[in-house]
Amino acid sequence: GEQWEYRHDASGRRTEKRCDRKKIRFTYLWDGDSIAEIREYRDDKLYSVRHLVFNGFELISQQFSRVRQPHPSVAPQWVTRTNHAVSDPTGRPLMLFNSEGKTVWRPGQTSLWGLALSLPADTGYPDPRGELDPEADPGLLYAGQWQDAESGLCYNRFRYYEPETGMYLVSDPLGLLGGEQTYRYVPNPCGWVD
């Protein structure tokens, strides 16, 4: 099976995740408590860069750049796309659209607690011309929760959230100040954030 390794800085922020078997690595650059940039490396070569702009915990826009090299004899070129986000009140991105106003990404359907009910490509929205771009997926669930496909968990800066149970894996760092149920996400995920 796959083994993923996660590294964090002294403040507990994730700085890297990697899978040596797949020869893939992600590095994270932070702006305070928000991820500002994600770099993806494949076979130790820079493959893509994602710049993210947040208003608090809500994604406003992202710029995604990827190296394209159609043939080894052709010099690699960077292709960059900038997309803007529309989010619900919990900070979950509902769609990304490009500068022409066309929708380029929608999330898959989820349960109330964020458990995936469909793949992002199977959103339930018609896409007969294949206009949605899976590379545009920002990888977010709720407010600042980064989905890790390899584990099924969401990285939430201070702890990990499990959408299958609607619970965190560790107790709230605020202790009982965060509520009586210190592992619970929130009482109402439609209007609350953690």
C-alpha positions as CSV (number, residue, x, y, z in Angstrom):
1,G,0.0,0.0,0.0
2,E,0.8,3.7,0.0
3,Q,2.5,5.4,2.8
4,W,2.2,9.2,3.1
5,E,4.4,11.3,5.2
6,Y,3.3,14.7,6.7
7,R,5.7,17.4,8.0
8,H,4.7,20.4,10.1
9,D,6.5,23.5,11.3
10,A,7.0,24.6,14.9
11,S,3.5,26.2,14.8
12,G,1.8,23.0,13.8
13,R,1.2,24.1,10.2
14,R,1.6,21.5,7.5
15,T,4.6,22.3,5.3
16,E,4.8,19.1,3.2
17,K,3.1,15.9,2.4
18,R,4.7,13.2,0.3
19,C,4.4,9.6,-1.0
20,D,7.8,8.3,-2.0
21,R,6.3,5.2,-3.7
22,K,4.2,7.5,-6.1
23,K,7.1,10.0,-6.3
24,I,4.8,12.8,-5.5
25,R,5.3,15.7,-3.0
26,F,3.3,18.8,-2.0
27,T,4.8,21.8,-0.2
28,Y,2.8,24.5,1.5
29,L,3.5,28.2,2.0
30,W,1.4,29.9,4.7
31,D,0.1,33.4,5.2
32,G,-0.7,33.4,8.9
33,D,-3.2,30.6,9.4
34,S,-4.1,30.3,5.7
35,I,-2.4,28.3,3.0
36,A,-1.3,30.8,0.4
37,E,0.5,28.4,-2.0
38,I,0.7,24.7,-2.8
39,R,3.4,23.3,-5.0
40,E,3.2,19.8,-6.4
41,Y,6.3,17.9,-7.5
42,R,6.3,14.7,-9.5
43,D,9.5,12.7,-9.9
44,D,11.3,15.5,-8.1
45,K,10.3,18.1,-10.8
46,L,7.9,21.0,-10.2
47,Y,4.6,20.0,-11.8
48,S,2.1,22.7,-10.6
49,V,1.7,25.8,-8.4
50,R,-1.6,26.8,-6.8
51,H,-1.8,30.4,-5.3
52,L,-4.8,30.9,-3.1
53,V,-6.5,34.1,-1.9
54,F,-8.8,34.0,1.2
55,N,-11.0,36.4,3.0
56,G,-10.8,35.0,6.4
57,F,-11.7,31.3,5.8
58,E,-13.5,31.9,2.5
59,L,-11.7,31.2,-0.8
60,I,-11.9,34.3,-3.0
61,S,-9.7,33.2,-5.9
62,Q,-7.0,30.8,-7.0
63,Q,-4.3,30.9,-9.7
64,F,-3.3,27.5,-11.0
65,S,-0.1,27.0,-13.1
66,R,1.0,23.8,-14.6
67,V,4.0,22.8,-16.6
68,R,3.1,21.4,-20.1
69,Q,5.6,19.7,-22.3
70,P,3.9,17.9,-25.2
71,H,7.2,16.3,-26.3
72,P,10.7,15.9,-24.8
73,S,12.2,17.9,-27.6
74,V,9.9,20.9,-26.8
75,A,10.8,23.3,-24.0
76,P,8.4,23.1,-21.1
77,Q,5.9,25.9,-20.8
78,W,3.8,27.2,-17.9
79,V,0.0,27.4,-18.5
80,T,-1.8,29.6,-15.9
81,R,-5.5,29.9,-15.2
82,T,-7.1,32.3,-12.6
83,N,-10.4,31.3,-11.2
84,H,-12.8,33.0,-8.8
85,A,-14.8,31.3,-6.1
86,V,-18.4,31.4,-4.9
87,S,-18.8,29.9,-1.4
88,D,-21.7,29.1,0.9
89,P,-21.9,30.6,4.4
90,T,-19.7,27.9,5.9
91,G,-16.8,28.7,3.5
92,R,-17.3,25.6,1.3
93,P,-16.6,26.5,-2.3
94,L,-19.7,25.9,-4.4
95,M,-18.1,26.7,-7.8
96,L,-15.2,28.3,-9.5
97,F,-15.6,30.4,-12.6
98,N,-13.0,31.9,-15.0
99,S,-12.6,35.5,-16.1
100,E,-15.2,35.0,-18.8
101,G,-17.8,34.0,-16.2
102,K,-17.9,30.3,-17.2
103,T,-18.1,27.7,-14.5
104,V,-15.0,25.6,-14.5
105,W,-15.4,23.5,-11.3
106,R,-18.2,22.3,-8.9
107,P,-17.7,20.0,-6.0
108,G,-19.2,16.5,-5.8
109,Q,-22.3,16.0,-3.7
110,T,-21.7,15.5,0.0
111,S,-23.6,14.7,3.1
112,L,-24.4,17.3,5.7
113,W,-21.1,16.5,7.4
114,G,-19.0,16.5,4.3
115,L,-18.9,12.8,3.4
116,A,-18.5,12.5,-0.4
117,L,-21.6,11.0,-2.0
118,S,-20.3,11.5,-5.6
119,L,-17.0,12.2,-7.2
120,P,-16.3,15.8,-8.3
121,A,-16.7,14.7,-11.9
122,D,-20.2,13.3,-11.0
123,T,-21.7,16.4,-9.5
124,G,-25.2,15.9,-10.7
125,Y,-24.8,19.0,-12.9
126,P,-24.9,18.5,-16.6
127,D,-21.5,18.8,-18.3
128,P,-22.2,17.5,-21.8
129,R,-19.4,19.4,-23.4
130,G,-16.8,18.5,-20.7
131,E,-16.3,22.1,-19.7
132,L,-15.6,21.4,-16.0
133,D,-11.9,21.2,-15.1
134,P,-10.9,18.7,-12.4
135,E,-7.5,20.5,-12.0
136,A,-9.4,23.6,-10.8
137,D,-10.5,21.7,-7.7
138,P,-9.1,23.7,-4.7
139,G,-9.3,20.7,-2.4
140,L,-11.4,22.4,0.3
141,L,-14.4,21.1,2.2
142,Y,-15.6,23.5,4.9
143,A,-13.9,26.5,6.4
144,G,-10.2,25.9,5.8
145,Q,-10.5,22.1,5.7
146,W,-8.1,20.6,3.2
147,Q,-9.3,17.2,1.8
148,D,-6.7,14.5,1.8
149,A,-7.9,11.8,-0.7
150,E,-5.2,9.4,0.5
151,S,-6.6,9.2,4.1
152,G,-10.3,10.4,3.7
153,L,-9.6,13.0,6.4
154,C,-9.6,16.8,6.2
155,Y,-6.6,18.8,7.5
156,N,-8.0,21.7,9.5
157,R,-4.8,23.5,10.6
158,F,-5.0,22.4,14.3
159,R,-6.5,18.9,13.9
160,Y,-8.0,16.4,11.5
161,Y,-11.7,16.1,10.7
162,E,-13.3,12.8,9.6
163,P,-16.4,13.4,7.4
164,E,-17.6,9.9,7.8
165,T,-18.3,10.4,11.5
166,G,-18.6,14.2,11.5
167,M,-16.0,14.3,14.3
168,Y,-12.4,15.4,14.8
169,L,-9.7,12.8,15.6
170,V,-8.4,14.8,18.6
171,S,-10.1,16.9,21.2
172,D,-10.7,20.7,20.7
173,P,-7.5,22.6,21.6
174,L,-9.8,25.1,23.4
175,G,-10.9,22.3,25.7
176,L,-14.4,22.8,27.2
177,L,-14.3,26.5,26.0
178,G,-15.1,25.1,22.6
179,G,-18.2,23.2,23.9
180,E,-19.1,20.1,25.9
181,Q,-18.5,17.7,23.0
182,T,-14.8,18.4,22.3
183,Y,-14.5,16.1,19.3
184,R,-17.6,17.3,17.4
185,Y,-17.3,19.5,14.4
186,V,-20.2,21.9,15.0
187,P,-23.9,21.4,16.1
188,N,-25.2,22.7,12.7
189,P,-22.8,22.6,9.7
190,C,-25.2,24.7,7.6
191,G,-24.5,27.8,9.6
192,W,-21.6,27.2,12.0
193,V,-17.8,26.8,11.4
194,D,-15.0,25.5,13.5
